[in-house]
């Protein structure tokens, strides 16, 4: 465990600025045909070296995640040209469509991307349920899926296949860090009872399983005071908050995300729940969108983390990313911006290394072990892709909320960081093998039909 990252003076390259301005111009010229219609970024169809088909939510309660992902893609296209040069940087044509966070929509869009647009890469997908559908399309059609900001570890364990890669933290990574935090907190406070509340679909259930698995491996002794499963986009959490009260737990780990977590926190604060038990969210709770939504109403004592933080690590790389995004979009980024940025950077660097027209097999070999210096990397570390799971390996920082007006409109940010190095959060080989073996045993055996004579 380490806690502090040295502050280094900001660096600004003129070539990067010029590339960014060029890319911004291209992005501004991209005009959707209708609301939530296809958006096109980067190279034209005639000049593109590769076509990337992305799916994000562009409508509904989580549309901000799609808009931030598009901002992240624009920054990545500019940075690829700045880092690799105009001659070596692959010319990417990036298509974006609204998957509405629904598996059926995402599957149809992915299939159209492959059949109609000839994409070599699928990317994005915030919903874990939709991502599973798209991952199956990638496997069946032999194209690569570069996943960003869906997090169920099922995709890199039970449903792993060689065409799938993920460039943002999964539930295993976040919960492995959370388990270590809880183990250290237990030594300080002697907490004993733990309750979990998460969305009733794959992401929530896998998060809870990953947390318990990591706590057990660390030898943490605790009582499960209950587990509760509200539906996604639940409007009223009062009954669940009452059950948490009755559980008499010391700590509530909450796996809700986005507006659901904001809504829960505001209702829980009204009931006084945070004064009676610690509330933790180790995967998405520290997202900037959550902190900005809380305003002055942030309850004290929250333990939060996220897949990217605007104020951690305090490095020139991260400060530049946050500043560029703010200049581009007029607001500070949520973690989806950095996730989409990372996905496009991985595609660009893989093509630059393997060759702009490299085979899929060669691109897979290149992506396995690919190293990238990303905004969320602390000084001296570069993210890399684990060949065993195709999951990006990154450090995780967990913090507590404190008053901070540096990133308005948020009035609170995270601080008092506890940081876990990336290698400490890798899943052990025996766990990977066990989960994959269990999945194979659980798979139904389909017998061929015997034709009647």
Secondary structure as GFF3:
##gff-version 3
##sequence-region A 1 453
A	DSSP	alpha_helix	14	29	.	.	.	ID=ss1
A	DSSP	beta_strand	39	42	.	.	.	ID=ss2
A	DSSP	beta_strand	50	56	.	.	.	ID=ss3
A	DSSP	alpha_helix	63	88	.	.	.	ID=ss4
A	DSSP	beta_strand	92	98	.	.	.	ID=ss5
A	DSSP	alpha_helix	103	112	.	.	.	ID=ss6
A	DSSP	pi_helix	113	117	.	.	.	ID=ss7
A	DSSP	beta_strand	121	124	.	.	.	ID=ss8
A	DSSP	alpha_helix	128	141	.	.	.	ID=ss9
A	DSSP	beta_strand	144	147	.	.	.	ID=ss10
A	DSSP	three_ten_helix	153	155	.	.	.	ID=ss11
A	DSSP	beta_strand	164	166	.	.	.	ID=ss12
A	DSSP	alpha_helix	171	189	.	.	.	ID=ss13
A	DSSP	beta_strand	193	197	.	.	.	ID=ss14
A	DSSP	alpha_helix	202	218	.	.	.	ID=ss15
A	DSSP	beta_strand	223	228	.	.	.	ID=ss16
A	DSSP	alpha_helix	238	247	.	.	.	ID=ss17
A	DSSP	beta_strand	251	254	.	.	.	ID=ss18
A	DSSP	alpha_helix	259	271	.	.	.	ID=ss19
A	DSSP	three_ten_helix	273	275	.	.	.	ID=ss20
A	DSSP	beta_strand	278	281	.	.	.	ID=ss21
A	DSSP	alpha_helix	288	294	.	.	.	ID=ss22
A	DSSP	three_ten_helix	295	297	.	.	.	ID=ss23
A	DSSP	beta_strand	303	305	.	.	.	ID=ss24
A	DSSP	alpha_helix	316	329	.	.	.	ID=ss25
A	DSSP	alpha_helix	335	354	.	.	.	ID=ss26
A	DSSP	alpha_helix	360	367	.	.	.	ID=ss27
A	DSSP	beta_strand	371	372	.	.	.	ID=ss28
A	DSSP	beta_strand	383	385	.	.	.	ID=ss29
A	DSSP	beta_strand	392	393	.	.	.	ID=ss30
A	DSSP	beta_strand	396	403	.	.	.	ID=ss31
A	DSSP	beta_strand	412	420	.	.	.	ID=ss32
A	DSSP	three_ten_helix	422	425	.	.	.	ID=ss33
A	DSSP	alpha_helix	429	442	.	.	.	ID=ss34
###
